[in-house]
Amino acid sequence: MPTLLELEAEAHDCVRCPLAETRTQVVFGVGNPNADLMFVGEAPGQQEDLKGEPFVGRAGKLLDQLVLEEMGITRDSFYIANTLMCRPPGNRDPRPEETESCRPWLEQKIEVIDPRVIITLGNFATKLLLDTTQGITKVRGQAYPYGKAMLVPTFHPSAALKGGGADVIAKMRADLVRAKRILAGTS
């Protein structure tokens, strides 16, 4: 099995889908390569594409704040990645063929990191990893087995920023507490 660094070096040359033509750079993922906790989001946005790091914009700042407040940890304690490593033009939704092209990269990252808990952020990551057509509002609120890990779906932080407000944030907080309990072995 390749190391995370070897996998990242290989991913930087990826041309499996047309998004390779429009990206500034591959946004592989960042964080602790031995983390017990991994977050998986949707796709890089403009700021992420420019910086080469996931969740560096407003949504990332909100996520970092909620994780610190509810789980007591900072970004250097977990790993964070997306279902796609390249930004869809205009921040449009990922297309199924793009998600499928990038899926092996995500699965390899999960295998190498071997987290105990995976928190999916929003519909795309949740539907992909749970292999479901049900949306986030139907599946969040509980944990699901995912290989050796437990998967906890929650809203993408951008949902709170785009008008979901206090209700979405309260549900995200509850999901983060659920993940924290699983990590502590008390769920």
For each residue, the residues with C-beta under 8 A, 3 or more apart:
1: 111 112
2: 6 7 10 108 112
3: 6 7 33 112
4: 7 8 33 109 112 113
5: 8 9
6: 2 3 9 10
7: 2 3 4 10 11 28 105 108 109 112
8: 4 5 11 12 28 29
9: 5 6 12
10: 2 6 7 13 14
11: 7 8 14 26 28 85 105
12: 8 9 25 26 28
13: 10
14: 10 11 20 26 85 86 105
15: 20
16: 20 101 102
17: 20 86 97 98 101 102
18: 21 22 98
19: 22 23 84 86 87 88 98
20: 14 15 16 17 23 86
21: 18
22: 18 19 86 87 89
23: 19 20 26 44 49 86 87
24: 49 50 52 87
25: 12 49 52
26: 11 12 14 23 52 85 86
27: 44 48 49 52 53 54 82 85 86 87
28: 7 8 11 12 52 81 85 109
29: 8 54 79 80 81 82 109
30: 53 54 75 79 80 81
31: 35 38 75 76 77 78 79 80
32: 35 76 77 78 79
33: 3 4 79 112 113
34: 113
35: 31 32 38 77 78 79 113 115
36: 78 115 116 117 183
37: 71 73 77 78 79 115 116 117 118 119 179 183
38: 31 35 78 79 80 81 109 110 113 115 117 118 119 149
39: 55 63 78 79 80 81 118 119 120 121
40: 80 81 82 83 106 118 119 120 121 125 129
41: 54 55 80 81 82 83 121 122 125 156
42: 82 83 84 94 121 122 123 124 125 156
43: 82 83 84 86 87 88 91 94 124
44: 23 27 48 49 54 82 84 85 86 87
45: 48 49 57 59 87 91
46: 49 50 57 87 91
47: 50 51 56 57
48: 27 44 45 51 52 53 54 55 56 57 82 87
49: 23 24 25 27 44 45 46 52 86 87
50: 24 46 47
51: 47 48 56
52: 24 25 26 27 28 48 49
53: 27 30 48 56
54: 27 29 30 41 44 48 60 80 81 82
55: 39 41 48 59 60 63 64 80 157
56: 47 48 51 53 60
57: 45 46 47 48 60 61
58: 61 62 158 161
59: 45 55 62 63 156 157 158 161
60: 54 55 56 57 63 64 157
61: 57 58 64 65
62: 58 59 65 66 157 160 161
63: 39 55 59 60 66 67 121 157
64: 55 60 61 67 68 74 75
65: 61 62 68 69
66: 62 63 69 70 157 169 172 173 176
67: 63 64 70 71 73 74 75 78 176
68: 64 65 71 72 73 74
69: 65 66 173
70: 66 67 173 176 177 180
71: 37 67 68 176 177 179 180
72: 68 180
73: 37 67 68 77 78
74: 64 67 68 77
75: 30 31 64 67 78 80
76: 31 32
77: 31 32 35 37 73 74
78: 31 32 35 36 37 38 39 67 73 75
79: 29 30 31 32 33 35 37 38 39 109 113 115
80: 29 30 31 38 39 40 41 54 55 75
81: 28 29 30 38 39 40 41 54 85 106 109
82: 27 29 40 41 42 43 44 48 54 85 106 125
83: 40 41 42 43 94 99 102 103 106 124 125 128
84: 19 42 43 44 87 88 94 98 99 102
85: 11 14 26 27 28 44 81 82 102 105
86: 14 17 19 20 22 23 26 27 43 44 49 98 102
87: 19 22 23 24 27 43 44 45 46 48 49 84 91
88: 19 43 84 91 92 93 94 95 98
89: 22 92
90:
91: 43 45 46 87 88
92: 88 89
93: 88 124
94: 42 43 83 84 88 98 99 124
95: 88 98 99
96: 99 100
97: 17 100 101
98: 17 18 19 84 86 88 94 95 101 102
99: 83 84 94 95 96 102 103 124 128
100: 96 97 103
101: 16 17 97 98
102: 16 17 83 84 85 86 98 99 105 106
103: 83 99 100 106 107 128
104: 107 108
105: 7 11 14 85 102 108 109
106: 40 81 82 83 102 103 109 110 128
107: 103 104 110 111
108: 2 7 104 105 111 112
109: 4 7 28 29 38 79 81 105 106 112 113
110: 38 106 107 113 114 115 118 147 149
111: 1 107 108 114
112: 1 2 3 4 7 33 108 109
113: 4 33 34 35 38 79 109 110
114: 110 111 148 149
115: 35 36 37 38 79 110 118 149
116: 36 37 148 149 150 182 183
117: 36 37 38 149 150 151 152 179 182 183
118: 37 38 39 40 110 115 129 146 149 150 151 152
119: 37 38 39 40 151 152 153 154 175 176 179
120: 39 40 125 126 129 130 151 152 153 154
121: 39 40 41 42 63 125 154 155 156 157
122: 41 42 125 126 136 155 156 158 159
123: 42 126 127 135 136 156
124: 42 43 83 93 94 99 127 128
125: 40 41 42 82 83 120 121 122 128 129 153
126: 120 122 123 129 130 132 136 139 140 153
127: 123 124 130 131 132 133 134 135
128: 83 99 103 106 124 125 131
129: 40 118 120 125 126 146 151
130: 120 126 127 134 139 144 146 151 153
131: 127 128
132: 126 127 139
133: 127
134: 127 130 138 139
135: 123 127 138 139
136: 122 123 126 139 140 153 154 155 156
137: 140
138: 134 135
139: 126 130 132 134 135 136 142 144 153
140: 126 136 137 153 154 155 171 175
141: 171 174 175
142: 139 178
143: 150 151 152 178 179 182 187
144: 130 139 150 151 152 153
145: 149 150 151
146: 118 129 130 149 150 151
147: 110
148: 114 116
149: 38 110 114 115 116 117 118 145 146
150: 116 117 118 143 144 145 146 179 182
151: 117 118 119 120 129 130 143 144 145 146
152: 117 118 119 120 143 144 175 178 179 182
153: 119 120 125 126 130 136 139 140 144 175
154: 119 120 121 136 140 171 172 175 176
155: 121 122 136 140 159 160 164 168 171 172 175
156: 41 42 59 121 122 123 136 159
157: 55 59 60 62 63 66 121 160 161 172
158: 58 59 122 161 162
159: 122 155 156 162 164 168
160: 62 155 157 164 165 168 169 172
161: 58 59 62 157 158 164
162: 158 159
163:
164: 155 159 160 161 167 168 169
165: 160 168 169
166: 169 170
167: 164 170 171
168: 155 159 160 164 165 171 172
169: 66 160 164 165 166 172 173
170: 166 167 173 174
171: 140 141 154 155 167 168 174 175
172: 66 154 155 157 160 168 169 175 176
173: 66 69 70 169 170 176 177
174: 141 170 171 177 178
175: 119 140 141 152 153 154 155 171 172 178 179
176: 66 67 70 71 119 154 172 173 179 180
177: 70 71 173 174 180 181
178: 142 143 152 174 175 181 182 187
179: 37 71 117 119 143 150 152 175 176 182 183
180: 70 71 72 176 177 183 184
181: 177 178 184 186 187
182: 116 117 143 150 152 178 179 185 187
183: 36 37 116 117 179 180
184: 180 181 187
185: 182
186: 181
187: 143 178 181 182 184
